[in-house]
Amino acid sequence: MTAADKPSEQRLTGRQSADFDLVVRGQRVSCGDTFASREVGVRDGKIAAIEPLGAGLSGARVVELAEDETLIPGLVDTHVHVNEPGRTEWEGFATATRAAAAGGVTTIVDMPLNSVPATVNVPALEYKRLFAAQNAFVDIGFWGGAIPGNKADLRPLHDDGVFGFKCFLLHSGVDEFPHLEADEMEEALAEIKTFNSLLIVHAEDSRTIDKAPQPNGNVYDTFLKSRPRGAENIAIAEVIERTRWTGGRSHILHLSSSDAIPMIRSAKNDGLDITVETCPHYLTLLAEEIPDGATAFKCCPPVREVSNREKLWEGLIDGTIDYIVSDHSPSTLELKDLGNGDFGVAWGGVSSLQLGLSLIWTEARRRGIGLERVLQWMSTRPAERVGLRGKGRLSLGYDADMAVFAPDEGYVVDAQRLNHKNPITPYQGKVLSGKVRTTFVGGHEVDYETPTGRLISRGQA
């Protein structure tokens, strides 16, 4: 982001002495379920005052929002693959966190793969933190991994601050992160229950996929048939029942099959401690519109049909689906097999960390859904689920993680202008509504040159 991206009408003034380090004033400031005219005072990285507009809070720096701007809490994205160290050519902490900040995301929780080594023991976690520490433009937390044979590593990882543990129920796509069978998942759930942690699950059934058609070729429908809804449905049923048997805490990642919504709703009604997320690509893209050979759209589980998408939105609105995260899963251009467009060969993952808020807001407003609901789905609820007690809302005592958002500003997606390391996106050329103009992390404006983000741990954030 350059200075040219900032609106000329945003006015900044300095004061020699003041009660606060930063004051933001505006006609539209997020106040939970509504927006109001407020002044927000920041001291030592925390929100220290919220007063009606006109209160005259004094700050060493004062930001006066333009008429078309809204102050929102920074988004919390708990599903990001940064891939550093080991696969930094796919992404890295510097590029990923710049992209996050440009999209209004002020906290990410990094997945235990596709870095090398995978984050499946304490030495691997500490090694990853060395790379993240100097390149954090937003706050960064970490997930641990649950794989065959690392049961003894789970408690030490928990004690070292991971927010929970990820497992797969089929091949993860990389050999250094093997999957768990259902019985092994149950064993992991029972183990982490002893210290009240959370198991997050990539829920697709390997046997169902093994019996499905092969995904080879450039026809998207062939790839879609290779990852049927039934594979998700069976695996999610396993997660539900193993959660029931163990009394553990579980979370279903990147839901794409709307067929699973009724059994998830039933599990919640039964009192199980289970939550579920979905992603912008499942809520905005349609299988019917994906061109042959367009491997930028490939992800696992896949983008499905329009009828499926509509039911996912219904599940969000009625609360069965808890929140929305990116599942930012980047790769190099070569791994996307752009030259051949073979869905069986291409890496499966969508890069959307910078675009998530605009994507969801564009679709939500078309459906008559207010920005306050979007912020619940993309900030408040993910923060609550993973235990980020000081994030996810603009409230007294919370971290001063904020974004200045212009909900009516439109723009055209240009992959070359995104902060992601590799310029590829299925949203290329798409017209979106809502632009993040400024992002604050801990009360500091992100300048995209000086990293001021922190590494955060469970229980400390």
PyMOL commands that set and color helices and strands:
alter all, ss='L'
color gray80, all
select helices_A, chain A and resi 3-5+93-102+122-133+151-159+182-193+206-211+220-226+229-246+258-269+280-284+287-289+295-297+306-317+334-336+356-366+371-386+415-417
alter helices_A, ss='H'
color red, helices_A
select strands_A, chain A and resi 11-14+20-31+34-43+46-52+59-64+70-73+75-80+105-110+139-142+144-145+165-168+199-202+249-252+273-278+323-324+402-412+431-441+444-445
alter strands_A, ss='S'
color yellow, strands_A
deselect
rebuild
show_as cartoon
